[in-house]
Amino acid sequence: MSSQAPFVLVGLGNPGAEYELTPHNLGFHAIDRIAELLQVRVTQRSSNALVGFGLWQGHKVVLAKPQTYMNLSGSAVKPLLTAQQAGDERLIVLYDDLDLPFTGLRIRLKGSAGTHNGMKSIVRCLGHSDFVRVRMGIHPGHPIADAAGFVLGKFRKPQLADLAELLDYTVDAVAAILSDGAEKAMTKFNRRARGSNEEEP
């Protein structure tokens, strides 16, 4: 693929007002925060996603929010890459991760999808897991009896300040990926939780 191909930034989530401000929609919120920074509207429809186009850190970027619902995210990501003539190496996926504590962040170049159904769909559709992902921690720090119910529940008001900080931190991490590369960004931004520079093992 051409080096002039855009970076495709995909935030995972579920469309619909009932899913707003839920942990499972962190990817959508991160894309919205980036769009606000770049003054880009993510409203065009392409490849089963809402998309917007901009320039960031000297690179063309496509901001995307799949509209397929989480479990079918790959059916939007694969055709979106094709439509943008972008190789998988230009893909950056942003999503919530129940394996990381709330406000933790982990950038990875590849790896398993874990228990995340949206990531499982993307890996299945692409046929591999070698693409950059930004995992945003949502685990509350206590046992969860109903994981599905938790990720689709609303954030509580006392969590909103930490949520805003996490989203701002995520935006900075993605900017670093674009400007310095994912490996350098990992060293600087991976953290177990807010205020900690210790990387999650």
N, C-alpha and C positions, 0 to 999 in steps of 0.2 A: 504494500500500500504506500501511497505517496506520503512523504514526510510533511506535506502541507495539509494532510487530512486533519480534521479537528479532533480535539479530545472530546469524548462523549462521556459526560458526567450524568450518571443515572442514580436517582434517589428512589429507593423502594418504599412502597406504601400501598394503601387501598384508597380508591376514589370514593368520594361521598362524604357529606357533612358529618355523618355519624362516626367517622373514623378520625376526624380532626382531633389533635391534641391527645392522641393515643401513642404509647411507646412504639407500636408497629409502624407508625407513620413518620418516624424520625428522618428517614431518607427524604421524604417529601419536604419536610420542614427545612432540612439542610439545603435542598435545591432552591427553595423559596428565599432563604437567607442569601445565597449566592446571587440569585436573580435580583434581589433588592440592591445588593452591592454594585452589580454591573448595570443596573437600570435596564434589565431585560424582562420582557413579558413572556412567561412560559404558557402560551395559550394556543399556539399552532398545533394542529393535529398531524401526526406522522407516525406510521408504523405502530399503531396501537398505543401511542403515547402523546402526552402534551409536551411540546418542545419549545425552546427559545434559543436564540443564537447571539453570541457575543464574542468579545475579545478580552482575554484575561492573562496577565503575566506574559504578554506578547504572543499568546497562542489563540487560535480560533477554538471556541468551545461550543458544544451543544449541551444544553441543560434539558434533562428529560425526566418526566414522571410517568411511568407506565400506567395505563388505564385498564389493565387486564385483570386486576386484583392480584394480590401478592403471589398466590400459588402458581400463576402463569406468567410471571415476570419475564421469563426467557423468551416467550413468544413475542414480546415487544423489543427486547434488547437485540436479539440476533438480526431481525430485519432493519432495525434502526442503524446498526453498524453498516449493514450493506447499503442502505440508502445514503449514508454519509460517506461511503467509500473509505471507511475507517477500519483498520485492522484491530484485532482484539487487544493489541498492545496500547491502543489509544483509549481503552475503556477504563473508567474508574467508577466503581459501584459504592454507594453510600447507604448504609442500612443499620438498623438496630440490632443489638446482640445481647441475648439473655445470658451468655456465658461470661460477660464482662460486667463489673459493678457499675452502677449508675454514675455517669460523668466520666467513666474510663473511655479511652480511645486507643484503637490499635489499627495501624496501617500494615497491610500485608501485600506482598507481590503475588502470592498464590496460596493455595491451601484448600482444605476441605470446606464444604458448605456448612458443616456442623448440623445443627438442628433447624436451621433457618430455611423455610420452604421456598421463599423467593430466590435465595441463592442456589438451592437445589435445582430449581427450574432453569436458572441461567446456566449453571454448569452442564445440565443435561442438554440444553439446546445448543450450547457452544461446543460441547464434546470434550471440554477440558476445564481446568480451574486456574489456568495461568493468566490471571489478569489482576490488576490492582483493585483492592477493596479497602474501604475505610469503615471500620466497625465501631459503632457508638454504643457504649455500655448502658444497659437499662436494668440490670439486676438490682432489686431493692435491698439486698443484704440480709434477707430472711427467707426461710423456705417458702416455696410457691406450690400450692396444692393444684392449681389450675393454670398452667402456663398460657394456654390459649386465651383464657379469660383475662389474665393479667396483661398480655400485650395489646389486647383490644379494649382495655379499660382506660379511663381518662387519667391524665396526670392530675395530681392534687395541687391546689394553689400553693402550698409551701415549697413545691418542687419547681415552680416555674422559673425562679431566679437561677437555679442550677441548670435547668434546661436551656435557658438563654445563653448561659456561659458555655455550655457544651456545644451549642450550635455555632457560636462565635469561634470557639476553639477549632471546631471541625472546618469551618471556612478557612481559617489560617493554615490548617494542616493541608487542605487541598491546594491552596495557593503555593505552599512549599513544594508539594509534589510537582506542580507545573513548572515552578521556577528552578528547583534544585534536583528533582528526581525523587522517586519514592524511597530509595534507600536512605538518603540524607534526611528526608522528612520523617521517616520512622525513628531515627535516632533522636530527633528533636521533639517529636510530638507524641510518641507512644507513651501512655501513662495508665496506671491502674485506676486512678480516680482523680478528681479535681485536686490540684495542689500537690500532686505526686508526679515525679518524673520517672518513677520506677516502672519499667515495662511489665505488663502482664505476662507471665511465663507461658 
